[in-house]
Amino acid sequence: MNTFSTRRARAAIVALAAGSLALTGCSSGGGKDSKDKSKSDKDAASQSTAVAFGTAAESTGPAPAVKDAKSGGTITVYQRDSFNHLDPAQMYVSDMKVLANLVFRGLTSFRQDDNGKQTVVGDLATDSGQMSDGGKTWKYTLKDGVKFDDGKPITSADIRHSIERTYAKFITDGPTYVQQWLSGKGTAYRKALPDGPYKGDHLPKTVLDTPDDKTIIFHFNEPQSQLPYALTMPGYSAVPDGAKDTQDKYDVAPVCSGPYKIASFKSGKSMKLVKNTNWDPKTDAMRHQYVDGFDITFNHQASDSTKRLEADQGEAKNAISFSNAVDPTLTKQVLDDPNASKRLVQGYQPYVWQMNMNMDRLKDKKIRDAITYALPNGQIVRVNGGSYGGEIAGGLLAPTVAGYEKGYDPYGKLSHPNGEPEKAKKLLQEAGKTGMKLVYAYSNTEARQKEAVVIVDALNKAGFDVQKKEVDSASWYEQMGKVDNGFDIYMTGWGQDWADASTVIPPSYDGTQIQDGSSNYSHINDPHVNSEIARISKLTDVTQATAEWVKLHKYIVEKVNPAAPVFYTKTLQLYGSNVGGTRYSSDISYMDPNTLFLKK
């Protein structure tokens, strides 16, 4: 997920950057206790275990009541970036996943208890799925009373349509797990239904069957034990079959199925969510509808939202941010403020912030290694919040992923946090590329601009000639996701869609998936990597598969080096004093929007 912008979820499968976090060694509040209370790798490890599949009883609503919750009022939301997509099939970035949790529903979802334990439960479906034929067949039955916001009952035809439309050419930015499992790896699935369902064609019943209005049956050629996880993603949320699916125009006015619906949206300015009166809490095991709505405004940099929320005046008392974190330059101030420090949500996120190196343009590994050694990871972490914002990364698997190895650091980033400019310079000389021009793209946010200063200085000292190109943050992943993006290096964040390396390595490093909108941002297309991904993906023993993913991860990092690991991300979020029900969501990787209420 891309961070800051679910591209994946978790999107993703997917994070714009982890830029608004805290300072190293900051005091934790009140000005007296200097102990670092940021999240640790122990918190990350708790997210690395497989989540259990829930029963029908666990999938039945209403969701357990939130302690002391009250109804009424409107929550104000300060957001940096406008939502680049409203079509759920195009949603694969983390801030969009927060929105999706409020307005869309799919067959399954993650349910989190008060202790942070997660379970995959049926959302629109009665349970997390009925598996047969060794995992090749999955059956889902829709709950009674599930409807779209216009009152139309959600049927199996709508679910089939929602899956089939993801094959259409105009869907470029969403997840592709289910399509590939049903119809072929890489981009081959497109051939099965090149126009989606829009010309009357459908997947064969031997692939996707809807024998009645309530039943959906997935048939796979290979066992797919992780389907319930994939179906939690916004990209597979319900879209109505019929005239209201306006294809590429659906991005402007989607039909909602969650507790809230979109009343208005002015791109780049504002969005208003109001109650969906056709949402029935008895059908929903995870969401609530305590507040009357959410008033969202955009263009709030982290410094702006942090100052408003810390001041806690007027509307800010009722305010949050979906994905803005505390501004790094203000974190010590916030932690030292006894009133503000009581209003914080922390979480260890699943994202690895990495410097992608466009392998279409940077073909020599010595050049890529020179960039990697030159990067001052420690300085970049400080710009992004120090210990409250992240930890220096040695590899491309986050501590939240099964198989993560603490201390893995082939490029010596832990022992040389400020980089090794002389080693980088020597590699560049060996490649005969001293003075080489590098086109470096970065987004137009406060954190990314500060980060760019540090990165450019380090790369220039190593012998490069860096050409900076500033890009709009709202469309960052869309632009970086183009095969011909015109850049040499650019940062992205990627996190697992669920706690398995199969949701990190294949989407990010499989050369058969390269296309516009793909998460293979470096355009790595290594035959060994491709063949190993195909082989490991067929393994049904999770322990064995995890060990094989770890081996392949090391090969990618050490033998290919398509992306330089920079840091593992954390978040620190501030909220207004009248907002209740606040907690961190391990699924969304930000404050959980499903439990919020106003105290008065």
MARTI-767886 format. One line per 5 residues: for each residue x, y, z of C-alpha. Coordinates in pm, 1 decimal, decimal comma. Layout:
N
X Y Z; ...
REM end
This chain:
600
0,0 0,0 0,0; 128,9 340,1 -64,7; 154,8 557,6 232,3; 17,3 896,1 268,9; -175,1 942,3 -11,3
-344,8 304,8 116,2; -149,8 363,5 -221,6; -193,7 34,8 -46,5; -381,4 33,3 220,8; -176,4 -78,4 445,8
-274,1 64,6 94,3; -229,0 -93,3 46,7; -59,0 -200,3 -60,4; -13,9 241,4 24,3; 146,8 643,2 250,8
218,2 1078,3 55,3; 490,9 1049,8 293,4; 551,2 1003,5 655,3; 645,8 1359,9 688,4; 470,2 1503,7 987,2
620,0 1340,8 1289,5; 833,5 1416,2 1597,5; 1187,6 1511,6 1702,3; 1457,7 1278,9 1835,9; 1489,2 1286,0 2212,5
1183,2 1506,6 2260,5; 1031,7 1520,7 2603,7; 709,8 1329,2 2636,3; 499,6 1597,8 2793,7; 498,1 1848,6 3076,4
859,2 1949,2 3025,9; 994,8 1722,2 3302,6; 1010,9 1371,6 3160,9; 1265,8 1346,7 2879,3; 1216,1 971,7 2829,9
1146,3 875,4 2470,5; 792,9 731,6 2463,5; 770,5 679,1 2090,7; 650,2 348,2 1950,5; 910,8 71,8 1931,6
977,2 -236,5 1723,1; 783,3 -433,2 1987,0; 473,3 -240,5 1885,2; 556,2 -318,6 1523,4; 600,9 -689,0 1594,5
246,2 -709,8 1729,1; 125,5 -631,3 1376,9; 337,3 -898,4 1208,3; 126,4 -1200,1 1301,8; -154,2 -1335,1 1085,5
-502,9 -1205,5 1168,6; -765,8 -1470,6 1235,4; -1074,5 -1515,7 1016,3; -1393,7 -1441,8 1205,8; -1713,4 -1640,4 1237,5
-2066,6 -1544,1 1143,0; -2131,2 -1443,8 1504,6; -1828,3 -1211,6 1501,7; -1949,0 -1064,2 1171,8; -2291,4 -970,4 1305,4
-2371,3 -611,4 1393,2; -2414,3 -378,7 1555,9; -2053,9 -308,6 1648,2; -1976,5 -304,7 2022,5; -2058,1 34,4 2168,9
-1770,0 274,6 2232,4; -1740,5 369,9 2599,9; -1912,5 699,3 2688,1; -2004,4 761,1 2322,3; -2266,5 1023,5 2242,7
-2448,8 1101,8 1920,9; -2460,1 1424,2 1724,1; -2238,9 1704,4 1601,0; -1995,1 1738,5 1314,2; -1624,6 1658,5 1322,1
-1394,1 1902,1 1143,2; -1111,0 1740,3 946,7; -789,6 1920,1 846,1; -625,6 1746,6 549,2; -314,0 1827,3 352,4
-408,1 1665,2 22,0; -731,9 1649,0 -168,4; -854,2 1300,2 -253,9; -720,4 1211,9 -596,8; -980,7 935,7 -643,7
-1331,1 869,5 -516,4; -1383,9 554,2 -720,5; -1303,4 278,6 -469,7; -1141,6 63,5 -740,4; -882,6 341,2 -784,0
-806,9 371,4 -411,6; -473,1 231,1 -303,7; -327,4 507,5 -87,0; -356,6 538,0 288,0; -544,9 866,4 328,7
-803,9 738,5 81,2; -844,9 426,3 292,7; -952,3 638,4 589,2; -1224,6 793,2 374,7; -1319,2 455,2 227,4
-1380,5 311,5 575,3; -1650,4 571,7 630,5; -1829,0 559,5 295,6; -1772,3 216,3 133,0; -1819,1 -148,6 225,2
-1687,7 -471,5 74,2; -1737,3 -840,8 140,2; -1497,5 -844,5 437,1; -1334,5 -597,7 674,7; -1094,3 -578,9 969,2
-1258,3 -553,8 1309,9; -1042,6 -426,2 1597,2; -1120,2 -466,8 1966,7; -1030,7 -231,6 2251,0; -696,8 -410,0 2299,6
-596,1 -360,6 1936,9; -655,9 -723,4 1836,7; -785,4 -758,8 1482,3; -1013,5 -1013,5 1319,1; -1122,2 -1039,0 956,4
-1501,7 -1047,4 961,2; -1779,3 -1044,1 708,5; -1878,3 -689,1 616,4; -2141,8 -711,6 344,3; -2100,4 -1089,7 374,2
-2231,3 -1303,5 659,7; -1881,9 -1423,4 750,6; -1519,6 -1403,6 639,2; -1581,5 -1667,5 370,7; -1639,5 -2040,1 330,3
-1337,8 -2215,3 178,3; -1346,7 -2550,0 -0,5; -1145,2 -2751,5 -253,9; -825,3 -2684,7 -62,8; -860,0 -2307,9 -99,4
-947,6 -2299,7 -469,0; -1312,8 -2216,9 -401,4; -1453,4 -1946,0 -175,5; -1823,4 -1883,8 -114,1; -1975,7 -1564,5 25,2
-2335,5 -1499,5 121,8; -2463,8 -1142,4 149,1; -2631,4 -1021,4 466,6; -2994,8 -919,7 469,9; -3056,6 -544,7 474,0
-2735,6 -420,2 309,1; -2808,1 -128,1 76,0; -2647,6 150,4 -124,9; -2713,1 509,4 -14,5; -3000,2 539,7 -265,9
-3182,1 253,6 -94,4; -3106,1 -7,3 -360,5; -3033,3 -349,5 -202,9; -2681,8 -476,3 -265,8; -2696,6 -804,6 -456,5
-2450,4 -1059,8 -587,6; -2477,6 -891,9 -930,2; -2333,2 -575,7 -776,0; -2042,2 -768,5 -623,2; -1969,7 -944,1 -953,7
-1982,6 -607,3 -1127,2; -1747,2 -455,6 -867,3; -1488,9 -725,6 -932,1; -1524,3 -727,0 -1309,7; -1495,5 -350,9 -1351,1
-1144,3 -366,7 -1201,1; -1037,2 -533,7 -1528,8; -1134,7 -225,9 -1733,2; -858,1 -13,5 -1884,6; -956,7 303,0 -1697,3
-893,2 135,2 -1360,4; -519,5 190,4 -1320,3; -445,4 275,2 -956,6; -614,3 8,4 -743,9; -510,1 -334,3 -612,3
-483,1 -629,7 -852,1; -467,2 -932,0 -620,5; -809,7 -1077,8 -693,9; -792,5 -1009,8 -1068,1; -456,2 -1186,5 -1093,4
-567,9 -1480,0 -880,9; -874,1 -1525,3 -1100,9; -733,6 -1450,8 -1446,2; -355,4 -1448,7 -1463,2; -40,1 -1297,2 -1317,4
114,1 -964,1 -1403,9; -95,4 -771,0 -1652,5; -229,3 -1088,4 -1820,1; -559,5 -1065,5 -1630,9; -660,6 -768,2 -1847,2
-702,2 -1002,2 -2145,8; -979,0 -1195,4 -1969,7; -1213,8 -895,4 -1971,0; -1045,5 -603,1 -2151,9; -1355,7 -381,6 -2143,9
-1466,3 -492,1 -1801,2; -1839,9 -569,2 -1788,0; -1938,8 -261,0 -1987,0; -2006,0 -436,4 -2319,5; -2210,3 -715,6 -2167,5
-1922,0 -957,8 -2117,2; -1862,3 -1139,3 -1788,8; -1612,5 -1376,1 -1636,8; -1718,8 -1739,5 -1683,9; -1922,1 -1898,5 -1405,8
-1630,8 -2136,8 -1362,6; -1431,4 -1833,0 -1246,3; -1687,5 -1606,3 -1074,6; -2035,8 -1737,7 -1014,3; -2348,3 -1573,1 -876,1
-2609,1 -1852,2 -860,5; -2860,7 -1629,8 -680,4; -2897,6 -1273,4 -552,9; -2721,4 -1352,6 -224,5; -2434,0 -1578,5 -327,0
-2091,2 -1509,1 -478,6; -1847,6 -1793,5 -550,7; -1482,0 -1740,9 -647,5; -1308,4 -2025,4 -834,1; -926,8 -2017,5 -853,2
-681,1 -2240,2 -1037,2; -448,9 -2233,1 -736,7; -531,8 -2229,0 -363,7; -580,8 -1873,1 -239,5; -585,8 -1888,2 136,9
-558,6 -1510,6 176,4; -867,5 -1400,8 -18,1; -1052,0 -1272,8 293,5; -762,3 -1031,3 357,0; -759,9 -901,8 0,2
-1134,0 -841,0 0,1; -1099,6 -597,9 293,2; -927,1 -350,5 59,3; -1121,9 -42,8 -59,9; -1047,9 -144,7 -418,8
-1300,4 -427,5 -391,2; -1580,4 -224,6 -234,2; -1930,7 -252,4 -376,7; -2016,0 -49,4 -687,3; -2373,8 -74,5 -823,3
-2438,2 -264,7 -1142,2; -2630,7 -32,6 -1372,4; -2653,6 323,6 -1492,5; -2505,8 475,1 -1175,8; -2167,8 325,1 -1258,3
-2054,8 599,8 -1492,2; -1720,3 425,9 -1558,5; -1434,6 677,9 -1560,0; -1675,2 950,2 -1438,6; -1757,8 741,6 -1131,8
-1448,4 899,3 -973,6; -1650,2 1219,5 -932,5; -1975,8 1090,2 -780,4; -1959,3 739,9 -632,1; -2254,1 564,2 -468,1
-2182,9 495,2 -101,4; -2266,2 201,6 123,4; -2099,6 289,5 456,2; -2244,2 487,5 748,7; -2167,6 814,4 567,8
-2211,2 941,0 213,7; -2049,1 1220,2 17,7; -2279,1 1524,2 20,6; -2038,3 1753,3 -163,9; -1683,8 1754,7 -295,0
-1489,4 2050,1 -429,1; -1157,9 1905,7 -542,7; -867,2 2076,0 -370,8; -1098,5 2269,0 -140,6; -1348,2 2075,5 66,9
-1564,4 1767,5 118,2; -1870,9 1715,3 332,1; -1984,2 1376,5 460,3; -2331,9 1327,4 602,9; -2517,6 1030,4 746,6
-2624,6 758,9 504,3; -2978,7 690,4 620,7; -2981,7 358,8 432,8; -2693,9 217,4 637,9; -2822,2 -32,0 895,5
-2598,8 -73,0 1203,1; -2740,1 -423,9 1256,5; -2551,0 -528,3 940,4; -2215,6 -378,1 1040,7; -1981,2 -533,8 1295,7
-1713,7 -262,4 1292,3; -1854,1 84,6 1217,9; -2054,6 341,8 1408,7; -2251,4 648,9 1307,0; -2217,0 860,8 1618,5
-2154,6 1199,2 1458,6; -2383,7 1365,8 1205,5; -2101,0 1415,0 958,6; -1747,7 1526,7 874,5; -1650,4 1866,0 730,6
-1317,9 1821,1 552,5; -1099,9 2102,3 422,1; -778,1 2056,9 225,7; -445,9 2240,0 186,1; -358,5 2220,6 555,7
13,2 2156,5 582,3; 120,8 1969,3 895,5; 235,1 2289,2 1063,6; -107,7 2447,5 1011,9; -311,9 2151,8 1136,8
-78,6 2103,5 1432,9; -105,5 2467,3 1542,1; -484,8 2464,4 1511,5; -523,7 2139,6 1704,9; -277,0 2236,3 1976,0
-448,0 2573,0 2028,5; -777,7 2385,0 2066,4; -997,5 2688,4 2005,9; -1339,6 2711,5 1840,2; -1399,6 2446,0 1573,5
-1060,1 2291,2 1647,5; -1201,5 2142,3 1968,3; -1410,9 1919,1 1742,0; -1132,4 1854,0 1492,3; -897,1 1580,2 1377,1
-691,9 1500,2 1070,1; -734,5 1176,6 881,1; -366,4 1153,1 788,1; -175,5 1468,5 891,3; 65,6 1395,0 1172,4
216,7 1638,6 1420,5; 462,7 1862,6 1237,9; 821,5 1755,4 1315,8; 928,7 2106,3 1408,7; 641,4 2134,7 1658,3
652,4 1792,1 1821,7; 864,5 1891,2 2120,0; 629,0 2183,7 2178,5; 327,1 1952,3 2162,4; 483,5 1688,6 2388,8
582,5 1956,3 2640,5; 229,5 2103,4 2640,1; 36,8 1930,0 2924,0; -296,2 1996,6 2753,1; -193,5 1885,0 2404,2
12,6 1585,3 2516,6; -305,8 1426,1 2653,3; -459,8 1439,4 2304,5; -226,6 1218,2 2102,3; -262,0 893,8 1909,7
57,2 702,7 1825,7; 120,0 408,3 1597,3; 399,6 210,8 1435,6; 303,7 214,6 1068,8; 373,5 -63,6 816,5
549,2 160,3 564,5; 907,0 159,1 442,5; 1002,9 501,3 309,9; 1240,5 430,5 23,6; 1426,2 607,9 -254,5
1317,2 446,3 -579,1; 1580,3 438,5 -851,2; 1427,8 424,0 -1199,9; 1598,3 120,1 -1349,9; 1491,6 219,2 -1700,3
1727,2 515,3 -1659,9; 1977,2 399,1 -1394,8; 2089,2 66,3 -1538,6; 2429,0 38,1 -1367,4; 2406,8 -109,6 -1015,6
2718,7 84,2 -912,3; 2524,6 406,1 -964,7; 2232,2 276,4 -761,8; 2468,6 162,2 -487,0; 2638,1 503,2 -489,6
2301,6 671,3 -433,3; 2221,7 429,1 -152,1; 2552,9 484,9 29,1; 2527,5 861,7 -16,6; 2184,2 899,4 141,6
2201,8 1036,4 498,3; 1923,8 822,7 647,7; 1970,7 960,3 997,1; 1931,2 1320,8 883,4; 1624,1 1228,0 680,2
1467,6 1061,9 985,5; 1536,2 1375,1 1192,2; 1362,9 1590,2 930,5; 1065,8 1354,2 950,4; 1038,8 1345,4 1325,9
1322,5 1145,0 1473,1; 1226,0 859,3 1704,3; 858,7 959,0 1700,1; 858,9 968,2 1321,4; 1049,4 657,5 1229,3
1357,2 439,6 1250,7; 1644,2 399,2 1004,2; 1568,9 117,2 760,4; 1825,4 -140,6 656,1; 1595,2 -335,3 425,2
1268,2 -316,5 236,4; 1057,3 -530,5 472,5; 911,7 -333,6 764,3; 916,1 -459,2 1125,8; 540,2 -514,2 1090,4
590,7 -787,8 826,1; 630,8 -1156,2 910,0; 993,2 -1248,8 841,2; 1144,1 -910,6 929,4; 1501,9 -951,1 1054,7
1613,3 -690,9 1305,6; 1961,8 -561,8 1232,7; 1960,1 -653,9 865,0; 2165,7 -371,4 714,6; 2371,3 -461,5 404,5
2446,4 -97,7 318,6; 2556,5 -1,4 669,0; 2287,6 261,0 726,8; 2270,3 187,4 1100,4; 2646,8 215,5 1147,5
2675,2 515,4 911,5; 2347,2 705,8 958,9; 2482,6 1015,0 784,0; 2585,2 820,8 475,7; 2922,9 731,5 329,2
2997,5 999,9 68,4; 3350,7 876,4 -4,1; 3233,2 522,6 -76,6; 2957,9 665,0 -296,7; 3207,1 887,7 -477,1
3438,4 591,9 -544,7; 3153,6 382,6 -692,1; 3053,7 671,3 -914,9; 3412,3 704,5 -1035,3; 3429,5 329,7 -1107,3
3113,3 363,4 -1313,9; 3270,3 651,9 -1505,7; 2981,2 877,5 -1406,7; 3132,4 1149,1 -1185,7; 2918,9 1460,8 -1229,0
2623,8 1256,9 -1356,3; 2292,7 1445,3 -1364,7; 2013,3 1300,7 -1153,3; 1653,8 1418,0 -1196,5; 1509,9 1401,0 -844,7
1133,8 1437,7 -796,0; 986,9 1532,9 -458,8; 641,9 1646,2 -348,4; 551,0 2004,0 -259,6; 495,5 1953,7 111,1
684,8 2113,9 396,8; 848,6 1789,1 506,8; 941,7 1678,4 155,7; 1089,9 2019,9 75,2; 1309,6 2007,7 387,1
1400,5 1649,0 310,0; 1500,7 1747,1 -44,4; 1756,3 1997,6 84,7; 1932,3 1725,2 286,1; 1919,7 1471,1 2,6
2043,2 1705,2 -268,4; 2334,7 1820,7 -54,9; 2439,8 1461,4 18,5; 2414,0 1345,5 -341,8; 2603,7 1646,2 -473,0
2882,4 1579,4 -222,2; 2902,4 1224,8 -355,7; 2966,6 1354,1 -706,5; 2621,0 1376,9 -860,1; 2463,9 1682,8 -1021,5
2108,4 1677,6 -887,9; 1824,7 1847,3 -1075,1; 1523,1 1898,0 -846,0; 1166,0 1867,8 -976,1; 881,0 1959,6 -741,9
554,8 1765,3 -794,3; 203,9 1821,9 -656,2; 152,8 1597,8 -353,9; -213,0 1519,4 -426,9; -121,0 1339,2 -749,8
218,7 1212,1 -632,6; 156,8 839,6 -664,1; -31,8 876,6 -986,3; 263,0 1060,9 -1142,2; 532,3 835,7 -994,9
328,3 535,7 -1108,3; 364,9 624,5 -1475,1; 612,3 401,3 -1657,5; 751,8 701,7 -1843,4; 757,1 942,1 -1549,4
1070,9 1129,0 -1658,7; 1251,3 1100,7 -1323,8; 1562,7 919,1 -1202,7; 1494,5 902,9 -828,4; 1185,9 961,5 -614,2
1062,9 861,6 -271,5; 760,3 645,4 -200,8; 630,6 461,5 100,7; 500,2 106,0 79,2; 333,0 -102,3 347,5
186,3 -447,1 358,7; -181,2 -490,8 279,8; -182,2 -756,6 547,4; 100,2 -907,1 755,2; 259,4 -1114,5 481,5
556,7 -1042,9 256,1; 345,3 -1154,8 -40,8; 176,5 -814,8 -14,5; 511,5 -633,4 -33,4; 746,1 -812,8 -272,0
517,9 -909,7 -565,7; 340,1 -573,7 -602,5; 662,0 -373,6 -563,9; 924,6 -582,6 -742,2; 750,9 -811,0 -995,0
858,7 -707,4 -1344,4; 556,2 -870,6 -1504,2; 334,1 -613,5 -1334,4; 492,6 -304,7 -1486,6; 223,3 -77,6 -1628,8
93,3 272,0 -1556,3; -46,1 265,7 -1204,6; 171,0 -27,2 -1097,6; 342,7 -23,0 -759,6; 670,5 -135,4 -918,5
802,0 219,8 -895,5; 1162,8 130,0 -976,7; 1063,3 -74,8 -1283,8; 1272,5 -368,0 -1167,4; 1234,4 -653,2 -1417,8
1483,0 -915,5 -1300,7; 1427,2 -1271,2 -1438,1; 1532,9 -1439,1 -1111,9; 1305,9 -1215,0 -904,6; 1013,0 -1271,9 -1141,3
1052,7 -1649,7 -1141,9; 1096,8 -1667,0 -764,8; 784,6 -1457,0 -707,7; 589,4 -1697,9 -929,3; 731,7 -1999,9 -743,3
690,9 -1871,5 -389,0; 338,5 -1745,7 -457,6; 231,2 -2107,2 -509,5; 357,2 -2229,1 -172,8; 74,2 -2309,9 66,3
286,6 -2353,3 380,4; 299,8 -2004,4 531,9; 617,8 -2070,9 733,2; 798,8 -2205,0 428,8; 674,2 -1919,8 210,2
786,3 -1659,1 465,3; 1138,6 -1805,2 470,1; 1150,9 -1796,9 90,1; 1025,3 -1437,5 75,9; 1304,7 -1339,6 316,5
1566,2 -1498,8 91,0; 1425,4 -1321,3 -212,7; 1412,3 -992,6 -23,3; 1785,4 -1019,6 45,8; 1855,0 -1092,3 -320,7
1654,2 -785,9 -426,6; 1828,1 -556,3 -178,0; 2183,2 -686,7 -221,5; 2203,6 -810,2 -580,9; 1967,7 -569,8 -759,2
1910,7 -269,3 -530,0; 1613,4 -109,4 -706,8; 1522,6 112,3 -409,6; 1732,7 240,2 -122,4; 1568,9 176,7 218,7
1543,9 501,1 414,4; 1322,1 461,4 721,9; 1038,4 266,0 879,8; 755,1 505,0 957,2; 556,1 589,2 1267,8
279,5 840,0 1322,1; 187,8 1082,2 1600,4; -152,4 1248,1 1557,9; -320,1 1525,1 1756,3; -695,2 1577,5 1802,2
-931,1 1831,6 1954,7; -1034,2 1811,6 2320,4; -1402,6 1744,4 2243,8; -1328,9 1440,2 2026,0; -1380,1 1101,3 2192,7
-1330,4 740,9 2087,8; -978,2 803,0 1957,6; -745,0 509,6 1896,5; -487,2 387,5 1644,8; -606,4 149,7 1372,2
-353,0 -113,1 1266,1; -553,2 -165,0 947,5; -575,2 199,0 838,5; -240,5 298,9 997,0; -388,4 623,5 1127,1
-648,5 726,2 1383,1; -951,7 498,8 1356,7; -1243,4 698,7 1206,0; -1500,3 430,9 1293,1; -1510,8 491,2 1668,8
-1509,9 872,1 1687,8; -1772,5 1081,9 1862,7; -1808,0 1430,1 2011,7; -1823,3 1448,3 2389,5; -2071,0 1736,8 2397,5
REM end
